[in-house]
Amino acid sequence: MIDHQQLEDLIRSLSQSLPDGAQQFRRDIENNLQAVLSQFFARLDLVTREELEVQKEVLARTRQRLEQLEQQLARLEQSLTDHQP
């Protein structure tokens, strides 16, 4: 998910870029933006950088284990081939 502070900063930046005449509606606009952007980002099903890094580590370990198992299988297959009459 997107960091709550990042979302607040984005909303603040957008609301500050409003023309002077719209400043009186700033709080309403910020509240509406908060709701819309929160729903939008929730639907995107985003993950944090930390979650991504954890999954990268899991994937690397899985690949390493797969390579080990492939080598073990190749040795076993070779052993069977060597012992056939």
PDB file of N, CA, C and O in Angstrom:
ATOM      1  N   MET A   1       0.830  -1.181   0.000  1.00  0.00           N
ATOM      2  CA  MET A   1       0.000   0.000   0.000  1.00  0.00           C
ATOM      3  C   MET A   1       0.874   1.245   0.000  1.00  0.00           C
ATOM      4  O   MET A   1       2.037   1.219   0.402  1.00  0.00           O
ATOM      5  N   ILE A   2       0.279   2.325  -0.461  1.00  0.00           N
ATOM      6  CA  ILE A   2       1.006   3.592  -0.440  1.00  0.00           C
ATOM      7  C   ILE A   2       1.053   4.111   0.988  1.00  0.00           C
ATOM      8  O   ILE A   2       0.096   3.957   1.747  1.00  0.00           O
ATOM      9  N   ASP A   3       2.138   4.708   1.338  1.00  0.00           N
ATOM     10  CA  ASP A   3       2.329   5.269   2.672  1.00  0.00           C
ATOM     11  C   ASP A   3       1.316   6.391   2.901  1.00  0.00           C
ATOM     12  O   ASP A   3       1.083   7.223   2.024  1.00  0.00           O
ATOM     13  N   HIS A   4       0.720   6.397   4.093  1.00  0.00           N
ATOM     14  CA  HIS A   4      -0.291   7.403   4.428  1.00  0.00           C
ATOM     15  C   HIS A   4       0.285   8.812   4.311  1.00  0.00           C
ATOM     16  O   HIS A   4      -0.397   9.718   3.832  1.00  0.00           O
ATOM     17  N   GLN A   5       1.513   9.004   4.735  1.00  0.00           N
ATOM     18  CA  GLN A   5       2.133  10.332   4.657  1.00  0.00           C
ATOM     19  C   GLN A   5       2.326  10.756   3.210  1.00  0.00           C
ATOM     20  O   GLN A   5       2.143  11.928   2.880  1.00  0.00           O
ATOM     21  N   GLN A   6       2.693   9.820   2.342  1.00  0.00           N
ATOM     22  CA  GLN A   6       2.851  10.140   0.930  1.00  0.00           C
ATOM     23  C   GLN A   6       1.523  10.574   0.329  1.00  0.00           C
ATOM     24  O   GLN A   6       1.469  11.507  -0.472  1.00  0.00           O
ATOM     25  N   LEU A   7       0.452   9.890   0.722  1.00  0.00           N
ATOM     26  CA  LEU A   7      -0.875  10.241   0.239  1.00  0.00           C
ATOM     27  C   LEU A   7      -1.258  11.643   0.712  1.00  0.00           C
ATOM     28  O   LEU A   7      -1.784  12.442  -0.063  1.00  0.00           O
ATOM     29  N   GLU A   8      -0.995  11.936   1.976  1.00  0.00           N
ATOM     30  CA  GLU A   8      -1.286  13.274   2.515  1.00  0.00           C
ATOM     31  C   GLU A   8      -0.484  14.341   1.771  1.00  0.00           C
ATOM     32  O   GLU A   8      -1.012  15.405   1.450  1.00  0.00           O
ATOM     33  N   ASP A   9       0.775  14.062   1.501  1.00  0.00           N
ATOM     34  CA  ASP A   9       1.621  15.019   0.778  1.00  0.00           C
ATOM     35  C   ASP A   9       1.092  15.264  -0.633  1.00  0.00           C
ATOM     36  O   ASP A   9       1.078  16.400  -1.107  1.00  0.00           O
ATOM     37  N   LEU A  10       0.659  14.201  -1.298  1.00  0.00           N
ATOM     38  CA  LEU A  10       0.103  14.325  -2.641  1.00  0.00           C
ATOM     39  C   LEU A  10      -1.157  15.183  -2.620  1.00  0.00           C
ATOM     40  O   LEU A  10      -1.323  16.072  -3.455  1.00  0.00           O
ATOM     41  N   ILE A  11      -2.031  14.920  -1.676  1.00  0.00           N
ATOM     42  CA  ILE A  11      -3.276  15.685  -1.561  1.00  0.00           C
ATOM     43  C   ILE A  11      -2.973  17.150  -1.261  1.00  0.00           C
ATOM     44  O   ILE A  11      -3.573  18.042  -1.862  1.00  0.00           O
ATOM     45  N   ARG A  12      -2.061  17.401  -0.350  1.00  0.00           N
ATOM     46  CA  ARG A  12      -1.690  18.773  -0.001  1.00  0.00           C
ATOM     47  C   ARG A  12      -1.124  19.497  -1.221  1.00  0.00           C
ATOM     48  O   ARG A  12      -1.451  20.657  -1.475  1.00  0.00           O
ATOM     49  N   SER A  13      -0.281  18.809  -1.964  1.00  0.00           N
ATOM     50  CA  SER A  13       0.310  19.406  -3.154  1.00  0.00           C
ATOM     51  C   SER A  13      -0.761  19.744  -4.185  1.00  0.00           C
ATOM     52  O   SER A  13      -0.741  20.820  -4.782  1.00  0.00           O
ATOM     53  N   LEU A  14      -1.695  18.820  -4.388  1.00  0.00           N
ATOM     54  CA  LEU A  14      -2.775  19.071  -5.342  1.00  0.00           C
ATOM     55  C   LEU A  14      -3.659  20.223  -4.889  1.00  0.00           C
ATOM     56  O   LEU A  14      -4.032  21.074  -5.696  1.00  0.00           O
ATOM     57  N   SER A  15      -3.994  20.258  -3.615  1.00  0.00           N
ATOM     58  CA  SER A  15      -4.882  21.318  -3.129  1.00  0.00           C
ATOM     59  C   SER A  15      -4.188  22.680  -3.141  1.00  0.00           C
ATOM     60  O   SER A  15      -4.847  23.700  -3.339  1.00  0.00           O
ATOM     61  N   GLN A  16      -2.884  22.714  -2.933  1.00  0.00           N
ATOM     62  CA  GLN A  16      -2.159  23.986  -2.963  1.00  0.00           C
ATOM     63  C   GLN A  16      -2.019  24.531  -4.378  1.00  0.00           C
ATOM     64  O   GLN A  16      -1.776  25.722  -4.571  1.00  0.00           O
ATOM     65  N   SER A  17      -2.172  23.663  -5.358  1.00  0.00           N
ATOM     66  CA  SER A  17      -2.061  24.117  -6.742  1.00  0.00           C
ATOM     67  C   SER A  17      -3.382  24.672  -7.272  1.00  0.00           C
ATOM     68  O   SER A  17      -3.466  25.078  -8.432  1.00  0.00           O
ATOM     69  N   LEU A  18      -4.408  24.690  -6.431  1.00  0.00           N
ATOM     70  CA  LEU A  18      -5.700  25.233  -6.837  1.00  0.00           C
ATOM     71  C   LEU A  18      -5.600  26.743  -7.031  1.00  0.00           C
ATOM     72  O   LEU A  18      -4.805  27.408  -6.367  1.00  0.00           O
ATOM     73  N   PRO A  19      -6.408  27.281  -7.940  1.00  0.00           N
ATOM     74  CA  PRO A  19      -6.428  28.736  -8.095  1.00  0.00           C
ATOM     75  C   PRO A  19      -6.947  29.407  -6.821  1.00  0.00           C
ATOM     76  O   PRO A  19      -7.632  28.776  -6.016  1.00  0.00           O
ATOM     77  N   ASP A  20      -6.622  30.668  -6.647  1.00  0.00           N
ATOM     78  CA  ASP A  20      -6.992  31.394  -5.430  1.00  0.00           C
ATOM     79  C   ASP A  20      -8.484  31.339  -5.136  1.00  0.00           C
ATOM     80  O   ASP A  20      -8.866  31.231  -3.971  1.00  0.00           O
ATOM     81  N   GLY A  21      -9.324  31.408  -6.130  1.00  0.00           N
ATOM     82  CA  GLY A  21     -10.770  31.387  -5.919  1.00  0.00           C
ATOM     83  C   GLY A  21     -11.265  30.076  -5.343  1.00  0.00           C
ATOM     84  O   GLY A  21     -12.317  30.041  -4.704  1.00  0.00           O
ATOM     85  N   ALA A  22     -10.537  29.009  -5.555  1.00  0.00           N
ATOM     86  CA  ALA A  22     -10.964  27.690  -5.087  1.00  0.00           C
ATOM     87  C   ALA A  22     -10.431  27.364  -3.699  1.00  0.00           C
ATOM     88  O   ALA A  22     -10.762  26.318  -3.141  1.00  0.00           O
ATOM     89  N   GLN A  23      -9.622  28.233  -3.143  1.00  0.00           N
ATOM     90  CA  GLN A  23      -9.019  27.953  -1.841  1.00  0.00           C
ATOM     91  C   GLN A  23     -10.056  27.806  -0.732  1.00  0.00           C
ATOM     92  O   GLN A  23      -9.819  27.090   0.241  1.00  0.00           O
ATOM     93  N   GLN A  24     -11.197  28.472  -0.865  1.00  0.00           N
ATOM     94  CA  GLN A  24     -12.226  28.363   0.166  1.00  0.00           C
ATOM     95  C   GLN A  24     -12.807  26.953   0.233  1.00  0.00           C
ATOM     96  O   GLN A  24     -13.366  26.556   1.256  1.00  0.00           O
ATOM     97  N   PHE A  25     -12.676  26.213  -0.835  1.00  0.00           N
ATOM     98  CA  PHE A  25     -13.186  24.845  -0.873  1.00  0.00           C
ATOM     99  C   PHE A  25     -12.085  23.823  -0.599  1.00  0.00           C
ATOM    100  O   PHE A  25     -12.293  22.620  -0.750  1.00  0.00           O
ATOM    101  N   ARG A  26     -10.935  24.305  -0.203  1.00  0.00           N
ATOM    102  CA  ARG A  26      -9.752  23.457  -0.042  1.00  0.00           C
ATOM    103  C   ARG A  26     -10.017  22.234   0.843  1.00  0.00           C
ATOM    104  O   ARG A  26      -9.667  21.119   0.457  1.00  0.00           O
ATOM    105  N   ARG A  27     -10.622  22.414   2.009  1.00  0.00           N
ATOM    106  CA  ARG A  27     -10.844  21.296   2.942  1.00  0.00           C
ATOM    107  C   ARG A  27     -11.755  20.241   2.322  1.00  0.00           C
ATOM    108  O   ARG A  27     -11.495  19.044   2.443  1.00  0.00           O
ATOM    109  N   ASP A  28     -12.831  20.687   1.654  1.00  0.00           N
ATOM    110  CA  ASP A  28     -13.727  19.739   0.993  1.00  0.00           C
ATOM    111  C   ASP A  28     -12.993  18.981  -0.107  1.00  0.00           C
ATOM    112  O   ASP A  28     -13.150  17.770  -0.260  1.00  0.00           O
ATOM    113  N   ILE A  29     -12.196  19.711  -0.862  1.00  0.00           N
ATOM    114  CA  ILE A  29     -11.446  19.082  -1.948  1.00  0.00           C
ATOM    115  C   ILE A  29     -10.437  18.083  -1.381  1.00  0.00           C
ATOM    116  O   ILE A  29     -10.288  16.984  -1.916  1.00  0.00           O
ATOM    117  N   GLU A  30      -9.751  18.452  -0.316  1.00  0.00           N
ATOM    118  CA  GLU A  30      -8.788  17.537   0.305  1.00  0.00           C
ATOM    119  C   GLU A  30      -9.478  16.272   0.807  1.00  0.00           C
ATOM    120  O   GLU A  30      -8.963  15.169   0.620  1.00  0.00           O
ATOM    121  N   ASN A  31     -10.634  16.424   1.440  1.00  0.00           N
ATOM    122  CA  ASN A  31     -11.372  15.251   1.937  1.00  0.00           C
ATOM    123  C   ASN A  31     -11.814  14.350   0.799  1.00  0.00           C
ATOM    124  O   ASN A  31     -11.704  13.127   0.887  1.00  0.00           O
ATOM    125  N   ASN A  32     -12.318  14.961  -0.277  1.00  0.00           N
ATOM    126  CA  ASN A  32     -12.756  14.165  -1.424  1.00  0.00           C
ATOM    127  C   ASN A  32     -11.575  13.474  -2.100  1.00  0.00           C
ATOM    128  O   ASN A  32     -11.661  12.308  -2.485  1.00  0.00           O
ATOM    129  N   LEU A  33     -10.476  14.206  -2.238  1.00  0.00           N
ATOM    130  CA  LEU A  33      -9.282  13.592  -2.822  1.00  0.00           C
ATOM    131  C   LEU A  33      -8.787  12.431  -1.965  1.00  0.00           C
ATOM    132  O   LEU A  33      -8.382  11.392  -2.486  1.00  0.00           O
ATOM    133  N   GLN A  34      -8.821  12.616  -0.654  1.00  0.00           N
ATOM    134  CA  GLN A  34      -8.395  11.556   0.271  1.00  0.00           C
ATOM    135  C   GLN A  34      -9.204  10.287   0.024  1.00  0.00           C
ATOM    136  O   GLN A  34      -8.643   9.196  -0.083  1.00  0.00           O
ATOM    137  N   ALA A  35     -10.515  10.434  -0.064  1.00  0.00           N
ATOM    138  CA  ALA A  35     -11.386   9.272  -0.258  1.00  0.00           C
ATOM    139  C   ALA A  35     -11.150   8.622  -1.615  1.00  0.00           C
ATOM    140  O   ALA A  35     -11.015   7.402  -1.711  1.00  0.00           O
ATOM    141  N   VAL A  36     -11.103   9.433  -2.655  1.00  0.00           N
ATOM    142  CA  VAL A  36     -10.934   8.901  -4.009  1.00  0.00           C
ATOM    143  C   VAL A  36      -9.576   8.222  -4.172  1.00  0.00           C
ATOM    144  O   VAL A  36      -9.495   7.108  -4.691  1.00  0.00           O
ATOM    145  N   LEU A  37      -8.519   8.884  -3.735  1.00  0.00           N
ATOM    146  CA  LEU A  37      -7.181   8.307  -3.894  1.00  0.00           C
ATOM    147  C   LEU A  37      -6.988   7.067  -3.025  1.00  0.00           C
ATOM    148  O   LEU A  37      -6.327   6.117  -3.444  1.00  0.00           O
ATOM    149  N   SER A  38      -7.547   7.068  -1.840  1.00  0.00           N
ATOM    150  CA  SER A  38      -7.445   5.882  -0.977  1.00  0.00           C
ATOM    151  C   SER A  38      -8.107   4.683  -1.632  1.00  0.00           C
ATOM    152  O   SER A  38      -7.548   3.586  -1.636  1.00  0.00           O
ATOM    153  N   GLN A  39      -9.296   4.887  -2.187  1.00  0.00           N
ATOM    154  CA  GLN A  39      -9.989   3.792  -2.874  1.00  0.00           C
ATOM    155  C   GLN A  39      -9.211   3.346  -4.107  1.00  0.00           C
ATOM    156  O   GLN A  39      -9.090   2.151  -4.373  1.00  0.00           O
ATOM    157  N   PHE A  40      -8.690   4.306  -4.852  1.00  0.00           N
ATOM    158  CA  PHE A  40      -7.939   3.986  -6.063  1.00  0.00           C
ATOM    159  C   PHE A  40      -6.719   3.130  -5.745  1.00  0.00           C
ATOM    160  O   PHE A  40      -6.497   2.094  -6.373  1.00  0.00           O
ATOM    161  N   PHE A  41      -5.931   3.568  -4.767  1.00  0.00           N
ATOM    162  CA  PHE A  41      -4.725   2.822  -4.423  1.00  0.00           C
ATOM    163  C   PHE A  41      -5.052   1.481  -3.776  1.00  0.00           C
ATOM    164  O   PHE A  41      -4.300   0.521  -3.946  1.00  0.00           O
ATOM    165  N   ALA A  42      -6.149   1.395  -3.045  1.00  0.00           N
ATOM    166  CA  ALA A  42      -6.550   0.119  -2.441  1.00  0.00           C
ATOM    167  C   ALA A  42      -6.894  -0.892  -3.528  1.00  0.00           C
ATOM    168  O   ALA A  42      -6.576  -2.074  -3.400  1.00  0.00           O
ATOM    169  N   ARG A  43      -7.537  -0.437  -4.587  1.00  0.00           N
ATOM    170  CA  ARG A  43      -7.894  -1.335  -5.686  1.00  0.00           C
ATOM    171  C   ARG A  43      -6.679  -1.795  -6.473  1.00  0.00           C
ATOM    172  O   ARG A  43      -6.706  -2.863  -7.084  1.00  0.00           O
ATOM    173  N   LEU A  44      -5.626  -1.012  -6.466  1.00  0.00           N
ATOM    174  CA  LEU A  44      -4.411  -1.403  -7.182  1.00  0.00           C
ATOM    175  C   LEU A  44      -3.684  -2.549  -6.495  1.00  0.00           C
ATOM    176  O   LEU A  44      -2.841  -3.206  -7.106  1.00  0.00           O
ATOM    177  N   ASP A  45      -4.004  -2.790  -5.235  1.00  0.00           N
ATOM    178  CA  ASP A  45      -3.387  -3.872  -4.471  1.00  0.00           C
ATOM    179  C   ASP A  45      -1.860  -3.759  -4.503  1.00  0.00           C
ATOM    180  O   ASP A  45      -1.159  -4.718  -4.827  1.00  0.00           O
ATOM    181  N   LEU A  46      -1.368  -2.584  -4.167  1.00  0.00           N
ATOM    182  CA  LEU A  46       0.070  -2.316  -4.158  1.00  0.00           C
ATOM    183  C   LEU A  46       0.728  -2.936  -2.933  1.00  0.00           C
ATOM    184  O   LEU A  46       0.078  -3.175  -1.916  1.00  0.00           O
ATOM    185  N   VAL A  47       2.015  -3.190  -3.047  1.00  0.00           N
ATOM    186  CA  VAL A  47       2.780  -3.688  -1.902  1.00  0.00           C
ATOM    187  C   VAL A  47       3.859  -2.670  -1.563  1.00  0.00           C
ATOM    188  O   VAL A  47       4.229  -1.834  -2.387  1.00  0.00           O
ATOM    189  N   THR A  48       4.350  -2.758  -0.345  1.00  0.00           N
ATOM    190  CA  THR A  48       5.417  -1.852   0.071  1.00  0.00           C
ATOM    191  C   THR A  48       6.747  -2.336  -0.492  1.00  0.00           C
ATOM    192  O   THR A  48       6.863  -3.479  -0.934  1.00  0.00           O
ATOM    193  N   ARG A  49       7.728  -1.480  -0.473  1.00  0.00           N
ATOM    194  CA  ARG A  49       9.079  -1.843  -0.916  1.00  0.00           C
ATOM    195  C   ARG A  49       9.608  -2.993  -0.067  1.00  0.00           C
ATOM    196  O   ARG A  49      10.255  -3.907  -0.578  1.00  0.00           O
ATOM    197  N   GLU A  50       9.326  -2.940   1.241  1.00  0.00           N
ATOM    198  CA  GLU A  50       9.781  -3.999   2.150  1.00  0.00           C
ATOM    199  C   GLU A  50       9.172  -5.347   1.763  1.00  0.00           C
ATOM    200  O   GLU A  50       9.873  -6.359   1.736  1.00  0.00           O
ATOM    201  N   GLU A  51       7.868  -5.365   1.464  1.00  0.00           N
ATOM    202  CA  GLU A  51       7.220  -6.614   1.062  1.00  0.00           C
ATOM    203  C   GLU A  51       7.811  -7.133  -0.245  1.00  0.00           C
ATOM    204  O   GLU A  51       7.991  -8.340  -0.413  1.00  0.00           O
ATOM    205  N   LEU A  52       8.110  -6.230  -1.163  1.00  0.00           N
ATOM    206  CA  LEU A  52       8.715  -6.623  -2.428  1.00  0.00           C
ATOM    207  C   LEU A  52      10.094  -7.234  -2.209  1.00  0.00           C
ATOM    208  O   LEU A  52      10.425  -8.252  -2.818  1.00  0.00           O
ATOM    209  N   GLU A  53      10.893  -6.627  -1.351  1.00  0.00           N
ATOM    210  CA  GLU A  53      12.234  -7.141  -1.074  1.00  0.00           C
ATOM    211  C   GLU A  53      12.174  -8.528  -0.436  1.00  0.00           C
ATOM    212  O   GLU A  53      12.985  -9.395  -0.759  1.00  0.00           O
ATOM    213  N   VAL A  54      11.223  -8.738   0.462  1.00  0.00           N
ATOM    214  CA  VAL A  54      11.060 -10.051   1.094  1.00  0.00           C
ATOM    215  C   VAL A  54      10.734 -11.093   0.034  1.00  0.00           C
ATOM    216  O   VAL A  54      11.298 -12.187   0.043  1.00  0.00           O
ATOM    217  N   GLN A  55       9.828 -10.760  -0.879  1.00  0.00           N
ATOM    218  CA  GLN A  55       9.451 -11.713  -1.919  1.00  0.00           C
ATOM    219  C   GLN A  55      10.605 -11.980  -2.883  1.00  0.00           C
ATOM    220  O   GLN A  55      10.740 -13.095  -3.388  1.00  0.00           O
ATOM    221  N   LYS A  56      11.432 -10.980  -3.144  1.00  0.00           N
ATOM    222  CA  LYS A  56      12.606 -11.196  -3.990  1.00  0.00           C
ATOM    223  C   LYS A  56      13.566 -12.177  -3.336  1.00  0.00           C
ATOM    224  O   LYS A  56      14.141 -13.028  -4.014  1.00  0.00           O
ATOM    225  N   GLU A  57      13.743 -12.064  -2.025  1.00  0.00           N
ATOM    226  CA  GLU A  57      14.617 -12.989  -1.300  1.00  0.00           C
ATOM    227  C   GLU A  57      14.052 -14.405  -1.333  1.00  0.00           C
ATOM    228  O   GLU A  57      14.793 -15.368  -1.527  1.00  0.00           O
ATOM    229  N   VAL A  58      12.750 -14.531  -1.145  1.00  0.00           N
ATOM    230  CA  VAL A  58      12.103 -15.848  -1.195  1.00  0.00           C
ATOM    231  C   VAL A  58      12.296 -16.455  -2.578  1.00  0.00           C
ATOM    232  O   VAL A  58      12.615 -17.638  -2.698  1.00  0.00           O
ATOM    233  N   LEU A  59      12.106 -15.662  -3.612  1.00  0.00           N
ATOM    234  CA  LEU A  59      12.273 -16.149  -4.977  1.00  0.00           C
ATOM    235  C   LEU A  59      13.712 -16.591  -5.237  1.00  0.00           C
ATOM    236  O   LEU A  59      13.932 -17.625  -5.868  1.00  0.00           O
ATOM    237  N   ALA A  60      14.676 -15.838  -4.769  1.00  0.00           N
ATOM    238  CA  ALA A  60      16.086 -16.201  -4.964  1.00  0.00           C
ATOM    239  C   ALA A  60      16.403 -17.527  -4.280  1.00  0.00           C
ATOM    240  O   ALA A  60      17.087 -18.375  -4.854  1.00  0.00           O
ATOM    241  N   ARG A  61      15.909 -17.708  -3.054  1.00  0.00           N
ATOM    242  CA  ARG A  61      16.143 -18.976  -2.340  1.00  0.00           C
ATOM    243  C   ARG A  61      15.443 -20.133  -3.057  1.00  0.00           C
ATOM    244  O   ARG A  61      15.982 -21.236  -3.135  1.00  0.00           O
ATOM    245  N   THR A  62      14.263 -19.880  -3.571  1.00  0.00           N
ATOM    246  CA  THR A  62      13.521 -20.923  -4.280  1.00  0.00           C
ATOM    247  C   THR A  62      14.255 -21.329  -5.552  1.00  0.00           C
ATOM    248  O   THR A  62      14.356 -22.515  -5.865  1.00  0.00           O
ATOM    249  N   ARG A  63      14.763 -20.352  -6.277  1.00  0.00           N
ATOM    250  CA  ARG A  63      15.529 -20.658  -7.496  1.00  0.00           C
ATOM    251  C   ARG A  63      16.775 -21.470  -7.168  1.00  0.00           C
ATOM    252  O   ARG A  63      17.108 -22.420  -7.877  1.00  0.00           O
ATOM    253  N   GLN A  64      17.458 -21.096  -6.099  1.00  0.00           N
ATOM    254  CA  GLN A  64      18.663 -21.820  -5.689  1.00  0.00           C
ATOM    255  C   GLN A  64      18.313 -23.265  -5.344  1.00  0.00           C
ATOM    256  O   GLN A  64      19.017 -24.190  -5.749  1.00  0.00           O
ATOM    257  N   ARG A  65      17.245 -23.456  -4.609  1.00  0.00           N
ATOM    258  CA  ARG A  65      16.826 -24.807  -4.224  1.00  0.00           C
ATOM    259  C   ARG A  65      16.421 -25.612  -5.455  1.00  0.00           C
ATOM    260  O   ARG A  65      16.732 -26.800  -5.544  1.00  0.00           O
ATOM    261  N   LEU A  66      15.738 -24.986  -6.397  1.00  0.00           N
ATOM    262  CA  LEU A  66      15.352 -25.664  -7.627  1.00  0.00           C
ATOM    263  C   LEU A  66      16.585 -26.127  -8.402  1.00  0.00           C
ATOM    264  O   LEU A  66      16.609 -27.246  -8.914  1.00  0.00           O
ATOM    265  N   GLU A  67      17.597 -25.284  -8.490  1.00  0.00           N
ATOM    266  CA  GLU A  67      18.831 -25.667  -9.175  1.00  0.00           C
ATOM    267  C   GLU A  67      19.493 -26.857  -8.486  1.00  0.00           C
ATOM    268  O   GLU A  67      19.993 -27.762  -9.153  1.00  0.00           O
ATOM    269  N   GLN A  68      19.498 -26.858  -7.150  1.00  0.00           N
ATOM    270  CA  GLN A  68      20.072 -27.979  -6.405  1.00  0.00           C
ATOM    271  C   GLN A  68      19.307 -29.267  -6.699  1.00  0.00           C
ATOM    272  O   GLN A  68      19.909 -30.319  -6.913  1.00  0.00           O
ATOM    273  N   LEU A  69      17.998 -29.179  -6.709  1.00  0.00           N
ATOM    274  CA  LEU A  69      17.185 -30.366  -6.966  1.00  0.00           C
ATOM    275  C   LEU A  69      17.353 -30.860  -8.401  1.00  0.00           C
ATOM    276  O   LEU A  69      17.355 -32.066  -8.644  1.00  0.00           O
ATOM    277  N   GLU A  70      17.494 -29.936  -9.349  1.00  0.00           N
ATOM    278  CA  GLU A  70      17.729 -30.336 -10.738  1.00  0.00           C
ATOM    279  C   GLU A  70      19.061 -31.066 -10.868  1.00  0.00           C
ATOM    280  O   GLU A  70      19.158 -32.058 -11.591  1.00  0.00           O
ATOM    281  N   GLN A  71      20.085 -30.581 -10.173  1.00  0.00           N
ATOM    282  CA  GLN A  71      21.387 -31.249 -10.206  1.00  0.00           C
ATOM    283  C   GLN A  71      21.307 -32.629  -9.559  1.00  0.00           C
ATOM    284  O   GLN A  71      21.885 -33.592 -10.063  1.00  0.00           O
ATOM    285  N   GLN A  72      20.595 -32.718  -8.455  1.00  0.00           N
ATOM    286  CA  GLN A  72      20.437 -34.002  -7.769  1.00  0.00           C
ATOM    287  C   GLN A  72      19.698 -34.989  -8.668  1.00  0.00           C
ATOM    288  O   GLN A  72      20.074 -36.158  -8.751  1.00  0.00           O
ATOM    289  N   LEU A  73      18.655 -34.524  -9.335  1.00  0.00           N
ATOM    290  CA  LEU A  73      17.902 -35.385 -10.242  1.00  0.00           C
ATOM    291  C   LEU A  73      18.786 -35.856 -11.396  1.00  0.00           C
ATOM    292  O   LEU A  73      18.732 -37.023 -11.782  1.00  0.00           O
ATOM    293  N   ALA A  74      19.590 -34.961 -11.940  1.00  0.00           N
ATOM    294  CA  ALA A  74      20.483 -35.333 -13.037  1.00  0.00           C
ATOM    295  C   ALA A  74      21.476 -36.400 -12.586  1.00  0.00           C
ATOM    296  O   ALA A  74      21.762 -37.334 -13.335  1.00  0.00           O
ATOM    297  N   ARG A  75      22.003 -36.268 -11.369  1.00  0.00           N
ATOM    298  CA  ARG A  75      22.933 -37.285 -10.846  1.00  0.00           C
ATOM    299  C   ARG A  75      22.228 -38.630 -10.669  1.00  0.00           C
ATOM    300  O   ARG A  75      22.787 -39.674 -11.005  1.00  0.00           O
ATOM    301  N   LEU A  76      21.012 -38.607 -10.148  1.00  0.00           N
ATOM    302  CA  LEU A  76      20.266 -39.854  -9.958  1.00  0.00           C
ATOM    303  C   LEU A  76      19.947 -40.516 -11.294  1.00  0.00           C
ATOM    304  O   LEU A  76      20.055 -41.734 -11.433  1.00  0.00           O
ATOM    305  N   GLU A  77      19.556 -39.709 -12.272  1.00  0.00           N
ATOM    306  CA  GLU A  77      19.274 -40.259 -13.598  1.00  0.00           C
ATOM    307  C   GLU A  77      20.533 -40.858 -14.207  1.00  0.00           C
ATOM    308  O   GLU A  77      20.486 -41.926 -14.818  1.00  0.00           O
ATOM    309  N   GLN A  78      21.655 -40.172 -14.040  1.00  0.00           N
ATOM    310  CA  GLN A  78      22.917 -40.689 -14.565  1.00  0.00           C
ATOM    311  C   GLN A  78      23.298 -41.980 -13.859  1.00  0.00           C
ATOM    312  O   GLN A  78      23.790 -42.915 -14.491  1.00  0.00           O
ATOM    313  N   SER A  79      23.074 -42.035 -12.563  1.00  0.00           N
ATOM    314  CA  SER A  79      23.372 -43.235 -11.790  1.00  0.00           C
ATOM    315  C   SER A  79      22.540 -44.411 -12.285  1.00  0.00           C
ATOM    316  O   SER A  79      23.052 -45.524 -12.410  1.00  0.00           O
ATOM    317  N   LEU A  80      21.272 -44.176 -12.563  1.00  0.00           N
ATOM    318  CA  LEU A  80      20.413 -45.244 -13.089  1.00  0.00           C
ATOM    319  C   LEU A  80      20.885 -45.692 -14.467  1.00  0.00           C
ATOM    320  O   LEU A  80      20.895 -46.887 -14.765  1.00  0.00           O
ATOM    321  N   THR A  81      21.273 -44.747 -15.297  1.00  0.00           N
ATOM    322  CA  THR A  81      21.751 -45.068 -16.640  1.00  0.00           C
ATOM    323  C   THR A  81      23.044 -45.874 -16.562  1.00  0.00           C
ATOM    324  O   THR A  81      23.229 -46.817 -17.332  1.00  0.00           O
ATOM    325  N   ASP A  82      23.930 -45.519 -15.654  1.00  0.00           N
ATOM    326  CA  ASP A  82      25.212 -46.208 -15.509  1.00  0.00           C
ATOM    327  C   ASP A  82      25.039 -47.641 -15.014  1.00  0.00           C
ATOM    328  O   ASP A  82      25.865 -48.496 -15.331  1.00  0.00           O
ATOM    329  N   HIS A  83      23.997 -47.923 -14.252  1.00  0.00           N
ATOM    330  CA  HIS A  83      23.809 -49.239 -13.659  1.00  0.00           C
ATOM    331  C   HIS A  83      22.859 -50.135 -14.447  1.00  0.00           C
ATOM    332  O   HIS A  83      22.515 -51.220 -13.980  1.00  0.00           O
ATOM    333  N   GLN A  84      22.436 -49.711 -15.610  1.00  0.00           N
ATOM    334  CA  GLN A  84      21.576 -50.567 -16.430  1.00  0.00           C
ATOM    335  C   GLN A  84      22.449 -51.518 -17.243  1.00  0.00           C
ATOM    336  O   GLN A  84      23.530 -51.148 -17.701  1.00  0.00           O
ATOM    337  N   PRO A  85      21.958 -52.773 -17.418  1.00  0.00           N
ATOM    338  CA  PRO A  85      22.768 -53.752 -18.181  1.00  0.00           C
ATOM    339  C   PRO A  85      22.858 -53.448 -19.653  1.00  0.00           C
ATOM    340  O   PRO A  85      23.503 -54.187 -20.397  1.00  0.00           O
TER     341      PRO A  85
END
